[in-house]
Amino acid sequence: MVHGVWFSRLSLMGWFMLNQGPNGNTRILDGPADIIISFACYLLPLLIFALYQRVADSSEAWFKWVMSAVMLLAVAATGLGIIAAYMMLQSPHL
């Protein structure tokens, strides 16, 4: 929960990069994409963590493989957001 703002920034910049601009966003952040990102930046990391804890207690091999794929997707999305945030927020000011 502490990193909600960080996830929000990464999600928003990643969204801009994938859509090549603000698609579903408004200037005051009340568009449909803005609202979804506002909730997802807190709920998605908590959901992934809860699933991770459940998998750690499980003995099902297929469940562990699915969770590995989910974690890989989450890492890729975070990497995309970091690259997008650097390109749009940091590098223009360097």
N, CA, C and O atoms as a MOPAC input file, in Angstrom:
PM7 MOZYME 1SCF
protein

 N      0.81500 1    -1.19200 1     0.00000 1
 C      0.00000 1     0.00000 1     0.00000 1
 C      0.86200 1     1.26200 1     0.00000 1
 O      0.45000 1     2.30200 1    -0.51300 1
 N      2.02900 1     1.16600 1     0.56300 1
 C      2.90600 1     2.32600 1     0.63400 1
 C      3.32300 1     2.78000 1    -0.77000 1
 O      3.49300 1     3.97400 1    -1.01400 1
 N      3.48300 1     1.84600 1    -1.66400 1
 C      3.96800 1     2.17200 1    -2.99700 1
 C      2.84400 1     2.44000 1    -3.99300 1
 O      3.06500 1     2.36000 1    -5.20200 1
 N      1.65100 1     2.75400 1    -3.51300 1
 C      0.51700 1     3.01500 1    -4.39800 1
 C      0.76400 1     4.16100 1    -5.35200 1
 O      0.39200 1     4.08000 1    -6.52300 1
 N      1.38300 1     5.22800 1    -4.87600 1
 C      1.67300 1     6.37400 1    -5.74400 1
 C      2.69400 1     5.98700 1    -6.80700 1
 O      2.58700 1     6.40500 1    -7.96000 1
 N      3.67200 1     5.19400 1    -6.42000 1
 C      4.67500 1     4.74200 1    -7.38000 1
 C      4.03000 1     3.87100 1    -8.44500 1
 O      4.29200 1     4.04900 1    -9.63400 1
 N      3.18100 1     2.92100 1    -8.02600 1
 C      2.47700 1     2.07900 1    -8.98400 1
 C      1.54900 1     2.91300 1    -9.85400 1
 O      1.38000 1     2.62100 1   -11.03800 1
 N      0.95000 1     3.94000 1    -9.28000 1
 C      0.07000 1     4.81800 1   -10.05500 1
 C      0.84900 1     5.53400 1   -11.15400 1
 O      0.39600 1     5.61200 1   -12.29600 1
 N      1.99900 1     6.04500 1   -10.80900 1
 C      2.82800 1     6.74000 1   -11.78900 1
 C      3.30800 1     5.78200 1   -12.88200 1
 O      3.25700 1     6.11000 1   -14.06800 1
 N      3.76700 1     4.61400 1   -12.48300 1
 C      4.22200 1     3.63200 1   -13.47100 1
 C      3.08100 1     3.16900 1   -14.36200 1
 O      3.25700 1     3.01100 1   -15.57000 1
 N      1.91400 1     2.95300 1   -13.77200 1
 C      0.75900 1     2.51200 1   -14.55400 1
 C      0.32700 1     3.57600 1   -15.54700 1
 O      0.04300 1     3.26900 1   -16.70500 1
 N      0.27700 1     4.81500 1   -15.10500 1
 C     -0.15000 1     5.90300 1   -15.98200 1
 C      0.83800 1     6.11900 1   -17.12300 1
 O      0.42900 1     6.28100 1   -18.27300 1
 N      2.11400 1     6.12400 1   -16.82100 1
 C      3.11000 1     6.31800 1   -17.87000 1
 C      3.16400 1     5.11800 1   -18.82100 1
 O      3.33700 1     5.28800 1   -20.02700 1
 N      3.01500 1     3.91400 1   -18.27900 1
 C      2.95200 1     2.72500 1   -19.12300 1
 C      1.73500 1     2.75900 1   -20.03500 1
 O      1.81500 1     2.37200 1   -21.20100 1
 N      0.59600 1     3.22900 1   -19.49700 1
 C     -0.62800 1     3.37400 1   -20.29200 1
 C     -0.40800 1     4.37600 1   -21.42100 1
 O     -0.81000 1     4.13000 1   -22.55800 1
 N      0.22700 1     5.49900 1   -21.11100 1
 C      0.51200 1     6.50200 1   -22.14300 1
 C      1.42700 1     5.93300 1   -23.21500 1
 O      1.23500 1     6.18800 1   -24.40400 1
 N      2.42500 1     5.16000 1   -22.79200 1
 C      3.36600 1     4.60200 1   -23.75600 1
 C      2.68700 1     3.57300 1   -24.66200 1
 O      2.91200 1     3.57200 1   -25.87200 1
 N      1.86500 1     2.70500 1   -24.08900 1
 C      1.17700 1     1.69300 1   -24.89600 1
 C      0.18200 1     2.30700 1   -25.86700 1
 O      0.02500 1     1.82000 1   -26.98600 1
 N     -0.49200 1     3.37300 1   -25.44700 1
 C     -1.49200 1     4.02300 1   -26.29300 1
 C     -0.93900 1     5.19100 1   -27.09700 1
 O     -1.67400 1     5.82000 1   -27.85800 1
 N      0.32000 1     5.48000 1   -26.94100 1
 C      0.99400 1     6.59000 1   -27.59800 1
 C      0.27100 1     7.91200 1   -27.33300 1
 O      0.06500 1     8.73100 1   -28.22900 1
 N     -0.09800 1     8.08200 1   -26.08300 1
 C     -0.74900 1     9.31100 1   -25.65200 1
 C     -1.86300 1     9.02000 1   -24.66800 1
 O     -2.14600 1     7.86100 1   -24.36500 1
 N     -2.49700 1    10.07500 1   -24.16700 1
 C     -3.57900 1     9.88600 1   -23.19600 1
 C     -4.85800 1     9.40400 1   -23.87600 1
 O     -5.54400 1    10.19100 1   -24.52800 1
 N     -5.17900 1     8.14300 1   -23.73400 1
 C     -6.38600 1     7.56300 1   -24.32100 1
 C     -7.29600 1     7.12700 1   -23.17900 1
 O     -6.98800 1     6.16600 1   -22.47400 1
 N     -8.40300 1     7.81900 1   -22.99200 1
 C     -9.28100 1     7.53000 1   -21.86100 1
 C     -8.88900 1     8.31500 1   -20.62600 1
 O     -9.38700 1     8.04700 1   -19.53200 1
 N     -8.00400 1     9.27800 1   -20.79100 1
 C     -7.53400 1    10.10100 1   -19.67900 1
 C     -7.99000 1    11.54000 1   -19.89600 1
 O     -8.20000 1    11.98000 1   -21.02600 1
 N     -8.13700 1    12.25500 1   -18.79200 1
 C     -8.45600 1    13.67600 1   -18.88000 1
 C     -7.37700 1    14.46600 1   -18.14700 1
 O     -6.51900 1    13.90200 1   -17.46800 1
 N     -7.44300 1    15.77000 1   -18.30300 1
 C     -6.45000 1    16.63700 1   -17.68000 1
 C     -6.52200 1    16.60700 1   -16.15300 1
 O     -5.50400 1    16.76500 1   -15.47900 1
 N     -7.73100 1    16.40400 1   -15.60500 1
 C     -7.89100 1    16.38500 1   -14.14800 1
 C     -8.00100 1    14.96200 1   -13.59900 1
 O     -8.43400 1    14.76300 1   -12.46400 1
 N     -7.61100 1    13.97800 1   -14.40500 1
 C     -7.53600 1    12.57100 1   -14.01600 1
 C     -8.87000 1    12.00200 1   -13.53100 1
 O     -8.93400 1    11.32900 1   -12.50200 1
 N     -9.94800 1    12.28700 1   -14.29700 1
 C    -11.24100 1    11.69100 1   -13.95700 1
 C    -11.84100 1    10.91600 1   -15.13400 1
 O    -13.04400 1    10.65200 1   -15.15800 1
 N    -11.01000 1    10.55700 1   -16.10000 1
 C    -11.46300 1     9.74700 1   -17.22900 1
 C    -11.57100 1     8.28100 1   -16.83400 1
 O    -11.15100 1     7.90300 1   -15.74000 1
 N    -12.13000 1     7.45000 1   -17.71100 1
 C    -12.28900 1     6.03800 1   -17.37500 1
 C    -10.95900 1     5.33000 1   -17.09100 1
 O    -10.86600 1     4.54700 1   -16.14500 1
 N     -9.95100 1     5.59400 1   -17.89000 1
 C     -8.64700 1     4.96200 1   -17.65800 1
 C     -8.03000 1     5.45900 1   -16.35200 1
 O     -7.38800 1     4.69100 1   -15.63500 1
 N     -8.22000 1     6.72400 1   -16.04800 1
 C     -7.69000 1     7.29000 1   -14.79900 1
 C     -8.31500 1     6.63600 1   -13.57200 1
 O     -7.62100 1     6.34000 1   -12.59900 1
 N     -9.62000 1     6.41100 1   -13.62000 1
 C    -10.31300 1     5.80400 1   -12.48600 1
 C     -9.87500 1     4.35700 1   -12.30600 1
 O     -9.64900 1     3.91200 1   -11.18100 1
 N     -9.75300 1     3.61600 1   -13.41100 1
 C     -9.30800 1     2.22200 1   -13.32000 1
 C     -7.89300 1     2.15500 1   -12.77000 1
 O     -7.60400 1     1.32100 1   -11.91200 1
 N     -7.00600 1     3.01800 1   -13.25100 1
 C     -5.62500 1     3.03100 1   -12.76300 1
 C     -5.58300 1     3.42100 1   -11.28500 1
 O     -4.76900 1     2.88800 1   -10.53000 1
 N     -6.44800 1     4.34300 1   -10.86500 1
 C     -6.47700 1     4.76500 1    -9.45700 1
 C     -6.80400 1     3.60500 1    -8.52400 1
 O     -6.21600 1     3.48800 1    -7.44900 1
 N     -7.72600 1     2.75800 1    -8.92500 1
 C     -8.05100 1     1.59400 1    -8.09400 1
 C     -7.01600 1     0.49100 1    -8.25000 1
 O     -6.61300 1    -0.13100 1    -7.26700 1
 N     -6.58700 1     0.24700 1    -9.47900 1
 C     -5.67200 1    -0.86600 1    -9.75400 1
 C     -4.30300 1    -0.66600 1    -9.11100 1
 O     -3.64900 1    -1.64700 1    -8.75700 1
 N     -3.85700 1     0.56300 1    -8.95400 1
 C     -2.52000 1     0.78000 1    -8.40000 1
 C     -2.42700 1     0.32500 1    -6.94700 1
 O     -1.33100 1     0.05600 1    -6.45700 1
 N     -3.55400 1     0.23400 1    -6.25400 1
 C     -3.55800 1    -0.28600 1    -4.89100 1
 C     -4.02000 1    -1.73600 1    -4.83700 1
 O     -3.44000 1    -2.55000 1    -4.11800 1
 N     -5.06800 1    -2.06100 1    -5.60100 1
 C     -5.67600 1    -3.38500 1    -5.49500 1
 C     -4.88300 1    -4.47400 1    -6.20800 1
 O     -4.81200 1    -5.59800 1    -5.71100 1
 N     -4.29400 1    -4.17700 1    -7.34300 1
 C     -3.57600 1    -5.19800 1    -8.09800 1
 C     -2.35000 1    -5.73900 1    -7.34500 1
 O     -2.18200 1    -6.95700 1    -7.28600 1
 N     -1.49200 1    -4.89600 1    -6.77200 1
 C     -0.38000 1    -5.44600 1    -5.98400 1
 C     -0.85800 1    -6.26700 1    -4.77900 1
 O     -0.24700 1    -7.28200 1    -4.44300 1
 N     -1.94400 1    -5.83500 1    -4.13000 1
 C     -2.47600 1    -6.60700 1    -3.00700 1
 C     -3.02200 1    -7.95200 1    -3.47000 1
 O     -2.84300 1    -8.96000 1    -2.78500 1
 N     -3.68000 1    -7.98000 1    -4.61400 1
 C     -4.20500 1    -9.22600 1    -5.16200 1
 C     -3.07500 1   -10.18800 1    -5.50900 1
 O     -3.15400 1   -11.37900 1    -5.20800 1
 N     -2.03300 1    -9.67600 1    -6.13800 1
 C     -0.89400 1   -10.52600 1    -6.49800 1
 C     -0.20900 1   -11.05600 1    -5.23800 1
 O      0.19600 1   -12.21700 1    -5.19600 1
 N     -0.08000 1   -10.22500 1    -4.22900 1
 C      0.52800 1   -10.67600 1    -2.97400 1
 C     -0.32800 1   -11.74000 1    -2.28200 1
 O      0.20500 1   -12.71600 1    -1.75400 1
 N     -1.63900 1   -11.55700 1    -2.28500 1
 C     -2.52500 1   -12.55000 1    -1.67800 1
 C     -2.44300 1   -13.87500 1    -2.42700 1
 O     -2.42100 1   -14.93900 1    -1.80700 1
 N     -2.39700 1   -13.81700 1    -3.75000 1
 C     -2.24500 1   -15.04300 1    -4.53300 1
 C     -0.90200 1   -15.70600 1    -4.24700 1
 O     -0.81700 1   -16.93000 1    -4.13700 1
 N      0.13200 1   -14.90300 1    -4.13000 1
 C      1.46300 1   -15.43900 1    -3.82500 1
 C      1.46100 1   -16.17700 1    -2.48900 1
 O      2.02300 1   -17.26700 1    -2.38000 1
 N      0.83500 1   -15.59200 1    -1.47800 1
 C      0.76000 1   -16.25100 1    -0.17300 1
 C     -0.01900 1   -17.55700 1    -0.25400 1
 O      0.34700 1   -18.54600 1     0.38300 1
 N     -1.08400 1   -17.55700 1    -1.03100 1
 C     -1.88800 1   -18.77200 1    -1.18600 1
 C     -1.09300 1   -19.86800 1    -1.88700 1
 O     -1.17300 1   -21.04100 1    -1.52200 1
 N     -0.32000 1   -19.46800 1    -2.90300 1
 C      0.49400 1   -20.43900 1    -3.63700 1
 C      1.59100 1   -20.99000 1    -2.73800 1
 O      1.91500 1   -22.17500 1    -2.81900 1
 N      2.16200 1   -20.15900 1    -1.89100 1
 C      3.23200 1   -20.61400 1    -1.00100 1
 C      2.73700 1   -21.70900 1    -0.06100 1
 O      3.50700 1   -22.59100 1     0.31900 1
 N      1.46800 1   -21.66200 1     0.31500 1
 C      0.90200 1   -22.67500 1     1.20200 1
 C      0.35900 1   -23.88700 1     0.45400 1
 O      0.02400 1   -24.89900 1     1.07000 1
 N      0.27000 1   -23.78800 1    -0.86200 1
 C     -0.31200 1   -24.85800 1    -1.66300 1
 C      0.74500 1   -25.87200 1    -2.07800 1
 O      1.93300 1   -25.56000 1    -2.16700 1
 N      0.28700 1   -27.08700 1    -2.32900 1
 C      1.20600 1   -28.11400 1    -2.83300 1
 C      0.92600 1   -28.43400 1    -4.30000 1
 O      1.55100 1   -29.33000 1    -4.86700 1
 N     -0.00500 1   -27.71200 1    -4.91800 1
 C     -0.37200 1   -27.92600 1    -6.31600 1
 C      0.69600 1   -27.34200 1    -7.24100 1
 O      0.99800 1   -26.15000 1    -7.17200 1
 N      1.26100 1   -28.17500 1    -8.09800 1
 C      2.32100 1   -27.71700 1    -9.00800 1
 C      1.77400 1   -26.78200 1   -10.07100 1
 O      2.43900 1   -25.80700 1   -10.41900 1
 N      0.58700 1   -27.04400 1   -10.60100 1
 C      0.03400 1   -26.20200 1   -11.65700 1
 C     -0.25200 1   -24.79800 1   -11.14000 1
 O     -0.11100 1   -23.81800 1   -11.87000 1
 N     -0.65900 1   -24.70800 1    -9.86000 1
 C     -0.93900 1   -23.40800 1    -9.24700 1
 C      0.34300 1   -22.58300 1    -9.16100 1
 O      0.32600 1   -21.36900 1    -9.36000 1
 N      1.43800 1   -23.24700 1    -8.86800 1
 C      2.73300 1   -22.55600 1    -8.79000 1
 C      3.18700 1   -22.08100 1   -10.16800 1
 O      3.77400 1   -21.00600 1   -10.28900 1
 N      2.92100 1   -22.87400 1   -11.21000 1
 C      3.26700 1   -22.45600 1   -12.56900 1
 C      2.43200 1   -21.24600 1   -13.00800 1
 O      2.94800 1   -20.32300 1   -13.63800 1
 N      1.16200 1   -21.26100 1   -12.67400 1
 C      0.29500 1   -20.12400 1   -13.02200 1
 C      0.76900 1   -18.87000 1   -12.29200 1
 O      0.81900 1   -17.78800 1   -12.87700 1
 N      1.11500 1   -19.01600 1   -11.02100 1
 C      1.58800 1   -17.86500 1   -10.25500 1
 C      2.91100 1   -17.35300 1   -10.79300 1
 O      3.16100 1   -16.14800 1   -10.77400 1
 N      3.75900 1   -18.24900 1   -11.27300 1
 C      5.01800 1   -17.82200 1   -11.89000 1
 C      4.75100 1   -16.98800 1   -13.13200 1
 O      5.43500 1   -15.99200 1   -13.37000 1
 N      3.77000 1   -17.38200 1   -13.92000 1
 C      3.41000 1   -16.62100 1   -15.12000 1
 C      2.83900 1   -15.25400 1   -14.74200 1
 O      3.13400 1   -14.25100 1   -15.39300 1
 N      2.01800 1   -15.21900 1   -13.68700 1
 C      1.45400 1   -13.94900 1   -13.22300 1
 C      2.56700 1   -13.02100 1   -12.74300 1
 O      2.55800 1   -11.82800 1   -13.04600 1
 N      3.52000 1   -13.56400 1   -11.99800 1
 C      4.63800 1   -12.75500 1   -11.50800 1
 C      5.50200 1   -12.24000 1   -12.65600 1
 O      5.95700 1   -11.09700 1   -12.63500 1
 N      5.72300 1   -13.09200 1   -13.65900 1
 C      6.50300 1   -12.67300 1   -14.82500 1
 C      5.79800 1   -11.53900 1   -15.56500 1
 O      6.44200 1   -10.58200 1   -15.99500 1
 N      4.49000 1   -11.64200 1   -15.71400 1
 C      3.71100 1   -10.58500 1   -16.35500 1
 C      3.76500 1    -9.29400 1   -15.53500 1
 O      3.87400 1    -8.20500 1   -16.09900 1
 N      3.68900 1    -9.41100 1   -14.21800 1
 C      3.75900 1    -8.23900 1   -13.34700 1
 C      5.13200 1    -7.56800 1   -13.43500 1
 O      5.22800 1    -6.34100 1   -13.44600 1
 N      6.18000 1    -8.36600 1   -13.49800 1
 C      7.53600 1    -7.81600 1   -13.63200 1
 C      7.69200 1    -7.10600 1   -14.97600 1
 O      8.28900 1    -6.03100 1   -15.04200 1
 N      7.16300 1    -7.69600 1   -16.04100 1
 C      7.24300 1    -7.07000 1   -17.36500 1
 C      6.46700 1    -5.75200 1   -17.39100 1
 O      6.94100 1    -4.76700 1   -17.95700 1
 N      5.27500 1    -5.72700 1   -16.78000 1
 C      4.48600 1    -4.49600 1   -16.73500 1
 C      5.18900 1    -3.42400 1   -15.90800 1
 O      5.16500 1    -2.24800 1   -16.27100 1
 N      5.80900 1    -3.81600 1   -14.80700 1
 C      6.55100 1    -2.86400 1   -13.98100 1
 C      7.75400 1    -2.31600 1   -14.74300 1
 O      8.04700 1    -1.12200 1   -14.67400 1
 N      8.44400 1    -3.18600 1   -15.46700 1
 C      9.57400 1    -2.73700 1   -16.28300 1
 C      9.15200 1    -1.75900 1   -17.35600 1
 O      9.83400 1    -0.76100 1   -17.58900 1
 N      8.03300 1    -2.03100 1   -18.01400 1
 C      7.51000 1    -1.10800 1   -19.02500 1
 C      7.17900 1     0.23600 1   -18.39300 1
 O      7.48100 1     1.28500 1   -18.96400 1
 N      6.56000 1     0.21000 1   -17.21600 1
 C      6.22700 1     1.44900 1   -16.52300 1
 C      7.45600 1     2.23600 1   -16.10600 1
 O      7.45900 1     3.46400 1   -16.18400 1
 N      8.49500 1     1.55200 1   -15.66700 1
 C      9.73000 1     2.23000 1   -15.26700 1
 C     10.38500 1     2.90300 1   -16.47700 1
 O     10.82900 1     4.04800 1   -16.39700 1
 N     10.44000 1     2.18800 1   -17.58000 1
 C     11.02200 1     2.76100 1   -18.80000 1
 C     10.20100 1     3.95300 1   -19.26900 1
 O     10.76100 1     4.99100 1   -19.62100 1
 N      8.87800 1     3.81600 1   -19.27800 1
 C      8.00900 1     4.90800 1   -19.71200 1
 C      8.13100 1     6.10800 1   -18.79000 1
 O      8.19600 1     7.24300 1   -19.26200 1
 N      8.16300 1     5.87600 1   -17.46500 1
 C      8.28300 1     6.98200 1   -16.51700 1
 C      9.62300 1     7.69100 1   -16.68800 1
 O      9.69000 1     8.91700 1   -16.59800 1
 N     10.67300 1     6.94300 1   -16.92900 1
 C     11.97100 1     7.57300 1   -17.15700 1
 C     11.94200 1     8.42600 1   -18.42000 1
 O     12.40600 1     9.56600 1   -18.42200 1
 N     11.39300 1     7.86500 1   -19.49000 1
 C     11.37600 1     8.58900 1   -20.76800 1
 C     10.50400 1     9.84400 1   -20.71100 1
 O     10.85400 1    10.86700 1   -21.29900 1
 N      9.37300 1     9.77000 1   -20.00800 1
 C      8.43200 1    10.89800 1   -20.01000 1
 C      8.62100 1    11.87600 1   -18.86000 1
 O      8.30800 1    13.05900 1   -18.99500 1
 N      9.12900 1    11.39500 1   -17.73300 1
 C      9.22400 1    12.26700 1   -16.56400 1
 C     10.64700 1    12.68400 1   -16.21700 1
 O     10.86600 1    13.81600 1   -15.78500 1
 N     11.61800 1    11.79300 1   -16.39500 1
 C     12.96900 1    12.08500 1   -15.94300 1
 C     13.87800 1    12.61800 1   -17.04300 1
 O     14.50700 1    13.66300 1   -16.87600 1
 N     13.94900 1    11.91000 1   -18.16300 1
 C     14.92700 1    12.27500 1   -19.18300 1
 C     14.71800 1    13.65800 1   -19.80100 1
 O     15.71100 1    14.27000 1   -20.19400 1
 N     13.49500 1    14.20000 1   -19.91800 1
 C     13.38700 1    15.55500 1   -20.45300 1
 C     14.03000 1    16.61800 1   -19.56300 1
 O     14.35100 1    17.70700 1   -20.03900 1
 N     14.21800 1    16.31700 1   -18.28800 1
 C     14.77300 1    17.29500 1   -17.34900 1
 C     16.26900 1    17.07600 1   -17.07700 1
 O     16.86700 1    17.80300 1   -16.28400 1
 N     16.85700 1    16.10000 1   -17.71700 1
 C     18.28300 1    15.84700 1   -17.49200 1
 C     19.14100 1    16.64800 1   -18.44100 1
 O     20.36800 1    16.55700 1   -18.39100 1

